[in-house]
Amino acid sequence: MQAARPSIFYIDFLRFIAAIAVVSIHVLGPFRYLYGEIPDSEWLAAAGTNSVTRWAVPVFMMISGALLLSSNKVFEWRYYLTKRVSKVVIPFIAWTIIYALVGGFMLDAIYSGDWQSDKALEILTNSPLEPVWYHLWFFYDFIPLYFVIPFLLPLLKQAKPDHIKLALACWLVLLTMHWLKVGDVLQQNLVLYTGYLVSGWYLFNRDNRPQLKLWIIAGVAMLLLNFIGTWYLALEEGKYRSLFMGYKTLNTAVIAGMLFVLAQTYAERIQGKCRALVSLISTYSLGIYLIHPLWLIPVRNLSNGYYDAFMTNWIAIPMLTIIALVLSLFSTMLLVKIPLLKRLVP
């Protein structure tokens, strides 16, 4: 059996901020397409937050690439399948079933209180083609990457630095083409998301401090582009546009890279209780990702008034994000103490 990799705090910090960002994206979800139906400032609170948090899933992918592709141990397929792949596949299958059952209670995305077995069965039957719940899409793209990693390992160990830089440059071109909707032959999810694995590995295994200022300039520029661009398109077209919200686009990749390098450079300065909190949420980040939509079912029903209780979305979105995060954290910590259920939240 292979020994567990010791904790690397800046990786924990990246998981921490990515978990918060994912929850906030789902908290603000009901307001994205309400431009013109609610006050502009309330819409901007949601759309603006959305525009500067879309890096969350790519950061999770970069972390996987950084850790799994940097292993110097001999690759053992049995260990890899039973300890690595199963850690993602088993929770995915289990929560697909759970959310399909929950879906039997839903009517137009609102909890009805009346469970319909035929609807739950239909949702589950369609699960090979589409996620049963909005956040589970991640696994449809993430699990295949686990079968790319064993082939990348020997390639990256043998590749020369210039070859790797060229491959990453080609990936950035493909991301830009996908963003601008130019061509589609090579822009499949597996190719574009594999780039996040390699970029995470690349940044993890080098000193990025000499390029820190460049990363900050590029990353902040992309964040401003996302925020201002989303607002501008809404004003021009009279509706919400997701042009700047993609995961497989240059702007998102640059922001994710900036955050990776910033965490790598400065995260060790976090000490005391804040450091302990970061490590705690990092440890249970996958469970938080899987569970938090359950807590958001009543929240996202606008008629329940959870957002209104905070008077403005500028306060409601961060506060409800924190509340959902804490409830999901405690739920995960509880589940891991139950032997039959702890594999649902690894």
BELCOR-V884611 format. One record per residue. N is the residue number from 0. RES is the residue in three letters. SS is DSSP state (H for helix, E for strand, C for the rest). Layout:
n res ss
N RES SS
N RES SS
This chain:
n res ss
0 MET C
1 GLN C
2 ALA C
3 ALA C
4 ARG C
5 PRO C
6 SER C
7 ILE C
8 PHE H
9 TYR H
10 ILE H
11 ASP H
12 PHE H
13 LEU H
14 ARG H
15 PHE H
16 ILE H
17 ALA H
18 ALA H
19 ILE H
20 ALA H
21 VAL H
22 VAL H
23 SER H
24 ILE H
25 HIS H
26 VAL H
27 LEU H
28 GLY H
29 PRO H
30 PHE H
31 ARG C
32 TYR C
33 LEU C
34 TYR E
35 GLY C
36 GLU C
37 ILE E
38 PRO C
39 ASP H
40 SER H
41 GLU H
42 TRP H
43 LEU H
44 ALA H
45 ALA H
46 ALA H
47 GLY H
48 THR H
49 ASN H
50 SER H
51 VAL C
52 THR C
53 ARG C
54 TRP C
55 ALA H
56 VAL H
57 PRO H
58 VAL H
59 PHE H
60 MET H
61 MET H
62 ILE H
63 SER H
64 GLY H
65 ALA H
66 LEU H
67 LEU H
68 LEU C
69 SER C
70 SER C
71 ASN C
72 LYS C
73 VAL C
74 PHE C
75 GLU C
76 TRP H
77 ARG H
78 TYR H
79 TYR H
80 LEU H
81 THR H
82 LYS H
83 ARG H
84 VAL H
85 SER H
86 LYS H
87 VAL H
88 VAL H
89 ILE H
90 PRO H
91 PHE H
92 ILE H
93 ALA H
94 TRP H
95 THR H
96 ILE H
97 ILE H
98 TYR H
99 ALA H
100 LEU H
101 VAL H
102 GLY H
103 GLY C
104 PHE C
105 MET E
106 LEU E
107 ASP C
108 ALA C
109 ILE E
110 TYR E
111 SER C
112 GLY C
113 ASP C
114 TRP C
115 GLN C
116 SER H
117 ASP H
118 LYS H
119 ALA H
120 LEU H
121 GLU H
122 ILE H
123 LEU H
124 THR H
125 ASN H
126 SER H
127 PRO H
128 LEU C
129 GLU C
130 PRO C
131 VAL C
132 TRP C
133 TYR H
134 HIS H
135 LEU H
136 TRP H
137 PHE H
138 PHE H
139 TYR H
140 ASP H
141 PHE H
142 ILE H
143 PRO H
144 LEU H
145 TYR H
146 PHE H
147 VAL H
148 ILE H
149 PRO H
150 PHE H
151 LEU H
152 LEU H
153 PRO H
154 LEU H
155 LEU H
156 LYS H
157 GLN H
158 ALA C
159 LYS C
160 PRO H
161 ASP H
162 HIS H
163 ILE H
164 LYS H
165 LEU H
166 ALA H
167 LEU H
168 ALA H
169 CYS H
170 TRP H
171 LEU H
172 VAL H
173 LEU H
174 LEU H
175 THR H
176 MET H
177 HIS H
178 TRP H
179 LEU C
180 LYS C
181 VAL C
182 GLY C
183 ASP C
184 VAL C
185 LEU C
186 GLN C
187 GLN C
188 ASN H
189 LEU H
190 VAL H
191 LEU H
192 TYR H
193 THR H
194 GLY H
195 TYR H
196 LEU H
197 VAL H
198 SER H
199 GLY H
200 TRP H
201 TYR H
202 LEU H
203 PHE H
204 ASN C
205 ARG C
206 ASP C
207 ASN C
208 ARG H
209 PRO H
210 GLN H
211 LEU H
212 LYS H
213 LEU H
214 TRP H
215 ILE H
216 ILE H
217 ALA H
218 GLY H
219 VAL H
220 ALA H
221 MET H
222 LEU H
223 LEU H
224 LEU H
225 ASN H
226 PHE H
227 ILE H
228 GLY H
229 THR H
230 TRP H
231 TYR H
232 LEU H
233 ALA H
234 LEU H
235 GLU H
236 GLU H
237 GLY C
238 LYS C
239 TYR C
240 ARG C
241 SER C
242 LEU C
243 PHE C
244 MET C
245 GLY C
246 TYR C
247 LYS C
248 THR C
249 LEU H
250 ASN H
251 THR H
252 ALA H
253 VAL H
254 ILE H
255 ALA H
256 GLY H
257 MET H
258 LEU H
259 PHE H
260 VAL H
261 LEU H
262 ALA H
263 GLN H
264 THR H
265 TYR H
266 ALA H
267 GLU H
268 ARG H
269 ILE C
270 GLN C
271 GLY H
272 LYS H
273 CYS H
274 ARG H
275 ALA H
276 LEU H
277 VAL H
278 SER H
279 LEU H
280 ILE H
281 SER H
282 THR H
283 TYR C
284 SER H
285 LEU H
286 GLY H
287 ILE H
288 TYR H
289 LEU H
290 ILE H
291 HIS H
292 PRO H
293 LEU H
294 TRP H
295 LEU H
296 ILE H
297 PRO H
298 VAL H
299 ARG C
300 ASN C
301 LEU H
302 SER H
303 ASN H
304 GLY C
305 TYR C
306 TYR C
307 ASP H
308 ALA H
309 PHE H
310 MET C
311 THR C
312 ASN H
313 TRP H
314 ILE H
315 ALA H
316 ILE H
317 PRO H
318 MET H
319 LEU H
320 THR H
321 ILE H
322 ILE H
323 ALA H
324 LEU H
325 VAL H
326 LEU H
327 SER H
328 LEU H
329 PHE H
330 SER H
331 THR H
332 MET H
333 LEU H
334 LEU H
335 VAL C
336 LYS C
337 ILE C
338 PRO C
339 LEU C
340 LEU C
341 LYS H
342 ARG H
343 LEU H
344 VAL H
345 PRO C
